[in-house]
Amino acid sequence: MGFTEKQEALVKESWKVMKQNIPEHSLRFFTLMLEIAPEVKNSIHFLKDSDEIPKDNPKFKAHALIVFKMKGQLVLREVPLMHLGSVHLKKGVVDSHFEVMKEALLRTIKEAVGESWSDEMGGAWGEAYDQLAATIKTQMEEEAAQTQLRSN
């Protein structure tokens, strides 16, 4: 199934709401990810040795802001997907992390848009995220294969 015009409109409409407070929503997104799957912090170099979620850590806030904003722009196709597979591969992202990110993203959006949330909006974001994740996973596989060929 492709991404319909109606789904795209729902995603764009809710992203406008999200953009009104990117710092808060990005921090919520990353906090949810780490609550759902604490092992994700091993892919964030400055959190590897931390036992807690450092909500007041300036590096954490900056990282959350950059990544969350970029993911929104990617879902909306506002920026190209170049090199994302390579970045995710180098950070040690594995398949299960994509599901964690999806759950955290959908929960963050639902909280942010409040009463505007609908199952249809959730489905639209889910479809958009699934397409983005599939592209990144394909890039990761291609990068891993190229790396293996170079090492042989």
C-alpha positions in Angstrom: 0.0 0.0 0.0 1.3 3.5 -0.9 1.0 6.7 1.0 -2.3 8.4 0.0 -2.9 12.1 -0.4 -5.2 12.0 2.6 -2.5 10.3 4.8 0.0 12.9 3.7 -2.4 15.7 4.6 -2.9 14.2 8.1 0.8 13.9 8.6 1.5 17.4 7.5 -1.4 18.8 9.6 -0.1 17.1 12.7 3.5 18.0 12.0 2.5 21.7 12.0 1.3 21.2 15.6 4.5 19.3 16.5 6.7 22.1 15.1 5.2 24.5 17.5 7.2 22.9 20.3 9.9 20.8 18.8 12.2 20.9 21.9 9.5 19.5 24.2 8.3 16.9 21.8 11.8 15.8 20.8 12.7 15.3 24.5 9.5 13.4 25.0 10.2 11.2 22.0 13.7 10.2 23.2 12.6 9.8 26.8 9.9 7.4 25.6 12.4 5.5 23.5 14.7 5.0 26.4 11.8 4.0 28.7 10.5 1.4 26.2 14.0 0.0 25.4 16.8 1.2 27.7 19.4 -0.6 25.4 18.8 2.0 22.8 21.0 4.4 24.8 24.0 2.2 23.7 23.6 3.7 20.2 24.0 7.2 21.6 27.7 7.6 22.5 27.3 10.1 25.4 24.6 7.9 27.1 26.4 4.5 26.9 27.6 4.6 30.5 24.5 6.3 32.0 22.0 4.4 34.2 19.3 7.1 33.9 17.6 9.3 31.3 19.5 12.6 31.5 16.6 14.9 30.7 18.6 18.0 31.8 21.7 17.0 29.9 22.4 19.7 27.2 23.9 17.1 24.8 20.8 14.9 25.2 18.5 17.8 24.5 20.5 18.9 21.5 20.7 15.3 20.1 17.0 14.7 20.6 16.1 18.0 18.9 18.2 17.4 15.9 17.2 13.8 15.4 13.4 14.3 16.0 13.3 17.4 13.7 15.1 15.5 11.0 12.9 12.4 11.3 9.8 14.7 10.8 11.4 16.3 7.8 12.3 12.9 6.4 8.7 11.6 6.8 7.4 14.7 5.1 10.1 14.3 2.4 11.4 17.8 3.1 15.0 16.5 3.1 16.8 13.7 1.2 17.5 10.3 2.8 21.2 10.2 1.9 23.6 8.4 4.2 21.0 7.5 6.8 21.6 3.8 6.5 25.3 4.4 7.0 24.7 6.5 10.1 22.3 4.0 11.6 24.6 1.1 10.9 27.6 2.9 12.5 25.5 3.7 15.6 24.6 0.1 16.1 20.9 0.4 15.3 19.2 -3.0 15.0 15.8 -4.0 13.6 14.1 -4.0 17.0 15.1 -0.3 17.5 12.9 0.7 14.5 9.8 -0.6 16.2 10.7 1.2 19.5 11.2 4.4 17.5 7.8 3.9 15.8 6.0 3.3 19.1 7.7 6.4 20.7 7.0 8.5 17.7 3.3 7.6 17.6 2.9 8.1 21.4 4.6 11.5 21.2 2.4 12.6 18.3 -0.7 11.4 20.0 0.2 13.4 23.2 1.1 16.5 21.2 -2.0 16.7 19.0 -4.4 15.8 21.8 -8.0 15.6 20.7 -7.0 15.9 17.0 -5.6 12.4 17.2 -7.4 9.7 15.4 -6.8 6.1 14.4 -6.6 7.4 10.8 -3.8 9.9 11.8 -2.0 7.1 13.6 -2.2 4.9 10.6 -0.9 7.7 8.3 2.1 8.3 10.6 2.6 4.6 10.9 2.7 4.2 7.1 5.0 7.1 6.6 7.3 5.8 9.3 7.3 2.3 7.9 8.3 3.6 4.5 11.1 5.6 6.0 12.3 2.7 8.1 12.3 0.4 5.1 14.4 2.8 3.2 16.9 3.1 6.0 17.1 -0.6 6.5 17.7 -1.2 2.8 20.5 1.4 3.0 22.0 -0.3 6.1 21.9 -3.7 4.3 23.7 -2.2 1.2 26.3 -0.5 3.4 26.9 -3.7 5.4 27.3 -5.7 2.2 29.8 -3.1 0.7 31.8 -3.1 4.0 32.0 -6.9 3.9 33.1 -6.9 0.3 35.8 -4.3 1.0 37.1 -6.4 4.0 37.4 -9.6 1.8 
